[in-house]
């Protein structure tokens, strides 16, 4: 292989690493923003959160705000993981497990939401988010990703 061909191959590998890193960091930022926005909404307006997103059973503003604290912690952790690669795999693994369990919970109660269609939409969006998180986790663990685990 010529020096020029070798340099071109190295540039392609570096470009692929940059592309993977950009996707991973973008995914972390999107999920961080989602969790932080959700936390703020839950903390400041538990009633509107319950009406729009969580119409299951009886509303309890205290528990909604308690859940907001978990959402905020996850959001902050994900935001930090953008600049601290060592945080990525553990946070994404925990978040993927949380989304998977949350999906199962919504599947169990799929017909209990009001209006009924929201139960199906909630489950589908949580399941899709779980799949996305698992993909981001795989990307974070891939040594070809710049900032990924070795």
Backbone torsions as a table, in degrees:
resi	resn	phi	psi	omega
1	UNK	NA	134.3	-179.2
2	UNK	-73.8	162.9	178.7
3	UNK	-61.6	-37.3	180.0
4	UNK	-66.7	-44.0	179.1
5	UNK	-65.1	-38.8	178.2
6	UNK	-64.5	-41.7	178.5
7	UNK	-65.6	-39.4	179.0
8	UNK	-65.4	-41.6	177.7
9	UNK	-62.9	-40.6	178.5
10	UNK	-65.3	-37.9	177.4
11	UNK	-64.9	-39.7	178.4
12	UNK	-64.4	-42.5	178.3
13	UNK	-62.3	-43.9	178.8
14	UNK	-63.1	-39.7	177.7
15	UNK	-63.8	-40.1	178.5
16	UNK	-66.1	-40.1	177.6
17	UNK	-63.1	-43.0	179.1
18	UNK	-63.7	-41.0	179.4
19	UNK	-62.7	-46.6	178.6
20	UNK	-63.3	-43.3	180.0
21	UNK	-63.3	-40.5	179.0
22	UNK	-64.7	-41.0	177.4
23	UNK	-64.5	-44.4	-179.6
24	UNK	-62.9	-48.6	-180.0
25	UNK	-65.1	-38.6	176.4
26	UNK	-62.6	-43.5	177.5
27	UNK	-62.3	-42.9	177.3
28	UNK	-60.6	-43.6	179.8
29	UNK	-64.8	-41.3	179.4
30	UNK	-62.9	-47.3	179.9
31	UNK	-68.4	-34.8	176.3
32	UNK	-62.8	-47.6	179.9
33	UNK	-62.4	-41.5	178.8
34	UNK	-59.1	-50.2	-177.2
35	UNK	-66.9	-39.0	178.6
36	UNK	-68.4	-41.8	177.6
37	UNK	-63.7	-42.4	178.5
38	UNK	-62.2	-42.2	179.7
39	UNK	-62.3	-44.9	179.7
40	UNK	-62.8	-46.2	179.9
41	UNK	-60.1	-46.9	-178.5
42	UNK	-63.9	-39.6	-177.1
43	UNK	-72.8	-40.6	-175.1
44	UNK	-86.4	-28.1	-177.3
45	UNK	-144.7	68.4	-178.1
46	UNK	-58.8	-31.6	179.9
47	UNK	-64.3	-47.8	-179.0
48	UNK	-69.9	-33.0	175.2
49	UNK	-61.7	-48.1	-179.4
50	UNK	-59.6	-45.7	-177.5
51	UNK	-64.8	-42.2	-174.3
52	UNK	-84.4	-36.1	-170.6
53	UNK	-119.9	-38.2	-170.0
54	UNK	-116.5	48.9	-176.6
55	UNK	-78.9	59.4	177.8
56	UNK	-114.9	122.2	176.7
57	UNK	65.1	-148.4	-176.7
58	UNK	-92.7	137.3	179.4
59	UNK	-71.2	137.5	175.6
60	UNK	-134.6	100.5	-175.1
61	UNK	-59.3	-36.7	179.9
62	UNK	-61.6	-47.1	-179.0
63	UNK	-67.9	-33.5	176.5
64	UNK	-65.1	-44.0	178.0
65	UNK	-67.7	-35.4	174.3
66	UNK	-58.6	-45.3	179.3
67	UNK	-64.3	-32.7	176.9
68	UNK	-58.9	-34.4	179.9
69	UNK	-66.3	-36.9	176.9
70	UNK	-67.4	-42.9	178.7
71	UNK	-61.1	-42.1	179.5
72	UNK	-63.9	-43.5	179.6
73	UNK	-61.8	-42.9	177.7
74	UNK	-63.4	-43.0	179.7
75	UNK	-61.6	-43.8	178.7
76	UNK	-65.3	-44.4	178.6
77	UNK	-59.1	-43.2	178.7
78	UNK	-65.9	-38.3	178.2
79	UNK	-64.6	-40.8	177.9
80	UNK	-65.4	-37.5	-178.2
81	UNK	-63.3	-20.3	176.9
82	UNK	-60.3	-39.1	-178.2
83	UNK	-102.2	-9.3	178.9
84	UNK	-120.9	89.6	-176.1
85	UNK	-55.0	-30.4	-179.9
86	UNK	-63.9	-20.7	-180.0
87	UNK	-83.0	-18.3	-168.9
88	UNK	-63.1	-54.9	-175.5
89	UNK	-62.6	-49.6	179.7
90	UNK	-60.5	-44.2	-179.2
91	UNK	-65.8	-44.1	179.4
92	UNK	-65.7	-36.1	177.9
93	UNK	-64.7	-47.6	179.1
94	UNK	-62.9	-43.2	-178.9
95	UNK	-65.8	-39.3	177.7
96	UNK	-63.3	-41.0	177.0
97	UNK	-64.1	-43.9	-179.7
98	UNK	-61.7	-45.4	179.8
99	UNK	-65.3	-38.2	178.3
100	UNK	-63.8	-46.2	178.5
101	UNK	-64.8	-39.8	177.7
102	UNK	-62.4	-39.5	177.2
103	UNK	-61.4	-45.2	179.2
104	UNK	-61.3	-43.4	178.8
105	UNK	-58.9	-41.9	179.1
106	UNK	-71.3	-31.7	176.1
107	UNK	-65.1	-42.9	179.1
108	UNK	-60.9	-39.6	-177.3
109	UNK	-101.9	23.1	-170.8
110	UNK	-56.8	-32.0	-179.3
111	UNK	-93.4	1.4	-174.9
112	UNK	-91.8	-8.3	-178.1
113	UNK	-77.1	157.3	176.6
114	UNK	-132.8	121.0	-2.0
115	UNK	-70.0	158.5	-171.3
116	UNK	-57.7	-35.3	-176.7
117	UNK	-62.4	-25.6	-178.1
118	UNK	-66.4	-29.0	176.7
119	UNK	-61.0	-41.9	-180.0
120	UNK	-70.7	-41.3	178.8
121	UNK	-65.4	-43.4	178.4
122	UNK	-58.9	-48.6	-179.3
123	UNK	-61.0	-47.3	-178.0
124	UNK	-61.8	-42.3	-178.9
125	UNK	-69.5	-36.9	177.6
126	UNK	-68.1	-41.4	178.7
127	UNK	-65.2	-41.8	177.8
128	UNK	-64.7	-39.6	178.0
129	UNK	-65.2	-37.1	176.6
130	UNK	-60.4	-45.7	179.0
131	UNK	-61.9	-42.3	178.5
132	UNK	-63.2	-41.9	178.6
133	UNK	-64.6	-38.8	177.3
134	UNK	-64.8	-37.6	176.7
135	UNK	-65.9	-43.9	177.4
136	UNK	-62.8	-38.0	177.4
137	UNK	-62.7	-44.0	177.6
138	UNK	-61.9	-40.3	178.0
139	UNK	-63.9	-41.1	179.8
140	UNK	-66.9	-31.2	-179.3
141	UNK	-84.6	-14.3	-176.8
142	UNK	-74.1	119.0	-179.4
143	UNK	-64.2	-14.5	177.6
144	UNK	-77.2	-13.4	178.5
145	UNK	-84.8	124.8	177.1
146	UNK	-61.7	121.4	-177.4
147	UNK	90.3	1.3	177.5
148	UNK	-83.4	175.4	-179.9
149	UNK	-75.1	143.5	178.5
150	UNK	-73.4	NA	NA
